[in-house]
Each structure stands twice: as C-alpha cells, then as structure tokens.
Amino acid sequence: MFHVKHFDVVIVGGGHAGSEAAWVAAQMGASVALVTLRKDTIGVMSCNPAIGGLGKGHLVREIDALGGLMGLAADAAGIQFRLLNRTKGPAVRGPRAQSDRVLYREYVQNALTSLPNLTIIEGEATDLSVENGEIAGLELSNGSMISTRNVVLTTGTFLRGVIHIGDVSRPGGRVGDKASVRMAERLDSFGLPLGRLKTGTPPRLNGKTIDWSQLEQQPGDDTPSLFSFMSQGALARQISCGITHTNTQTHDIIRVNLSRSAMYGGHIDGVGPRYCPSIEDKVVRFADKDSHQVFLEPEGLTTDTIYPNGISTSLPESVQEAYVRSMAGLESVEIEQMGYAIEYDYVDPRALRMSLELKNCPGLFLAGQINGTTGYEEAAAQGLVAAINAVHRAREDESVTFSRKDSYIGVMIDDLVSRGVAEPYRMFTSRAEFRLLLRADNADQRLTEMGHTLGIVRDDRWTAYQEKVDKIKSGVTLLSDTEIGAREIASTGAKLNVDGPKRTALDALTLNDFGFAELRRLRPETPEIPEEIEEQIKNDALYANYIKRQEKDIAAMAKDEATLIPFDTDFAQIGGLSAEMVQKLSDARPETLARARRIDGMTPAALFVISSHLKRLNSQKAG
C-alpha cells in the first residue's frame, strides 16, 4: 500500500452530490480530493435531462443563494425554461429547465477543474481506514491510501447496484458503469441500518424516427425563469418539447406483460418512488385512466436522442418496443437505449446527524441517494451540507445545521434524519410548514448572508446581493411614505371597501389584485423600480400578514432547535419516560428538542419530561 498526500476533505463520487460537495469544500478554501471511477462522467445527468420543478426548483435556488454550483450549471445548459404553477401563488411556483446533457456536464467539469485546491483522482474507493473509531483515510482498489479525517460518500445508485430489464438482471451502478460492491461490504462492517430502494428510467428514442407532425409542441416561457441569482439570461438556444400520450392499446400491451416486468415479476425487492411511478405502476394504480401524457424531451442541441418523460419501465425489450410504438408519432421510432430499473443499497438516514455525519463514525458524511433520496436537486443540496460540515470538522469548528423555518434544505434534512424514508424521498412544497416564507424568489435573502459567512459566496455575488437588498429597502421606504385612499385603490378594480381608511402603497400591495401597474395608474410619479425588485416587494407584501400570524410558531420552532440534547444522554435515567419512549429516543439520539418532537410516536407528555430534564441539567451547570 502506498500513500497519497493528506487532504482536508475527500469526496467519493462525481455525481450531483459529489460535484456540489467538491465545489463547496474547495470554495471554502479546504484542500479537497474528488475520487471518481472516470473523470469524464463527473456532472453526468444519469436520468432525465432536466433540473428543478415543484419543490426541487426551490432547492436549486437555495443552493445557488449559498454560493453553490447547480444553478449556474443549469442556466448555462438550459434549452427550455418553464415556471411551473405560474397561475398559483409565488410560494408554490417552481422553476424548471430542460438541459443539454453535454453542456451541463462540460460546465460542471470546467468549474471543478478550475479550482486550484481540488484534486480529481480516478479510481475506485474500496475501503475506509478507521482509527480510534474515527475516519483516518480512504483506500482505493489500486492499493493507494488517501490520508484524510473527513470523507463525504456520495455513491448514488452504485452500492450493490443491480440493473433489471424484464427477467434479465446484471450488476451496475447505471448503464455502462459497474456497481460498488466492496464499499458496500465495508459499510456492512459498521453495522449501519441498510435497506434497498429502486428507481427507473425510460427508453431513449431516436428523434429522427419520430413523426413530429402528429404531435403537440410545448415551447418554453417567453421570459426564462433562471436558477442563479447571478444569471442575466439564457445562454443556449431554446427549443420546444413534443407531447404524445399513451392509449388503451399501450395499456393493454403493458397489462398482458405485467408478469414479465422486473418489478411485478418479483425480481426486485426495493421500494420505488411513489411520486415518479413506472409506466407499469401507472397502468395498475390508475386503471380507470385510458391515457397518460408523455413529454418528448430533447437531450441536447447536438444530439437526436429524445427522453420520453413519463414511461420509465423494467419491462423486457420486446415489450418496450411494442408499447412505445403504440403511441401517436412513435409508430416507427427506433429505441437507442432500453429503459431499465435499478436497485441499490441505501443507509437509513436516521443514522445521521443533522450535519449528515454518521453518529457512530465521526468523519464519515453521507450525501445523496445513499441517504434514501431521489433526484439531482436533493442530492446536490445534501452534498453542499455535507461539504460545509466536513470542512468545519477539518478546522475543528462547530457543525452547521439548516432549519425548517429558514430553508427547504433544512426541511429535507430534518425529514430524513428525524423520520427516515419508506420510499425514495422527493422534495415538495407541501413538506414545509412555512412555505409562504420559503419562496424560490427570496432564497438569496434567506441564505446568501450565511453563504458569505461560510466563505462559499464570492465577492461578486456578495456585491450583487447587497445592491439588490439596498434597492428593496429603498423601494419599501418609498412605498411606505406614499399614501393612497381606499376609494382610489378600489377604482383600479381591487376588492376593497371604498369607505375604508387610507393605506400606504406598501399596504395596498398586500391585496391580491393590486400591483405596481395599478399603483402607477394612481401615482404616475412613482419612480421606476427594476422589474425583479418590484416582483420581490410584491411577493413579500402579499404574504406579510400570513407570515406575521406564523411568527409565534416560528419562534417556538427556533426555541426547540436551540434546546440541545447532549449526545450521551441516558434516556433510561430520565424519570417519567415510558419504556417505549426510552427506546425511541435511544435509537434516534435527537440532537435538539425539535428533532425529538418529530420522532414518530413522540407524545406531548414525553416532550415535557425531556424539556424539564434539560432545564434542570442547564440549571445545575449554571450553578
């Protein structure tokens, strides 16, 4: 065995979690190694060629606000931008971008190779060196040992990965790449709670063999909703997607062959994502529906490959050909790559701290699908959090945690660590208690200062952010000093009692049907404010009263999150706790009272007992 030099942090895996972790750790000034099987697969979009969506788009905006990489890459590679839920309130709108796979990968690789303190190492990570119960290094299959006290493991679907097409199964982390078996066996030795999950992908189609004349076209938005707060506009040529539909013939083909599907034929034990079902699942679960929409998404500007979003499958090749060609426009289509399901190991995330460090192995951080999540965006957000904390551990600084009241990142990690997963975890806006506050448009106001303090946000971004905040403050001051009568406001069509009191212009903006256009009609002298600043002020005003009503709940959550529970607490010694509660608390080892509150089955009585115990403990320490 020979030793490679010491690194502050070593990242294993070059997917979305690993790429984000490497970028963030290096931006913070740490010496970083990124270990990957092949350099040319760093930043590859393994499944769908898209970033964002409902809930997911919020995560990307938060990653960007903190100084991360994904938003910049998505904007550079975006070939169609759409704001989902546009007709609904700002809190639940989600930016989404169709991406050029090549442009996305190139952007990520160029960004990472430009970092002087990041070393990319090609090789297979096979073992972890542990000394005195803590990480001491990472061993590669060629016998080399990388010295480090902090490893971020981002194995994706590679841990004992198995690819299934019908009744044919073979080891693999994804098509063309072998599974990670030796690392999975090493994790077994830690006694971690492991499980099996599955995900799937649709067949890839040759766009030249599609009859586009039969299909409806879906263009992007005229004004792209970008991900990065630093982006000025779309960089790549914009395209449209095609839309086709399954039909009764499609469904009949699938029903007749259900027993030949890897999932329905009993070849897969892992649980799949309920919110992204295979076409087999759709036909079974929604038996009353005769048709499902299928989006035909180009995978890039320089390829004819089409991604048919909505028909992931594990059916045999001959069945895939039959059901795909039963759809309008696809009668003569050629399949370039068959769809498949992939089954893989994951670690129960309840074994993690909020920092994403394993409770029983200091220095080992997990991020991405290894924690039971699904999706590029969830993976990248975890990579960011794990990297921040790995760097802090290397510097012997305190860990950094994200709160449910401040970010979707905090919601996701708290969900994972407190509740674990029964299926691949996907982010939705409905998971957040304070989603009116956690909007995609204000992610920078919530998180950029934190990113700057951590050393991730660079000077140019910080300057741009401060300028934006100054413009918002100036706009709010101006609007607060402008008074408008209720009758005037109502004259614009706003629903308001004409005999009501005067309001400031800012108060008027809290009305759903009163915006800056109506304001300028009444007060033409109102100075011009940049459109994005107007939108921010309007959204803040729109939800101000609702957020004010939630202040008590936000304060209570903050208090619970600030109430720390020592890791070595012996819950059996706390009088008043039932045996069941003692077992639940001992297994979960919650770091705060807020974490304890979200343990399944936790009772108000048990929380009162724990809170009283902690108060006595703190009193004794103070005395």
Summary of the structure (lengths in Angstrom):
residues: 623
radius of gyration: 25.9
end to end distance: 53.8
largest distance: 84.5
contacts: 2221
relative contact order: 0.13
helix: 40%
strand: 20%
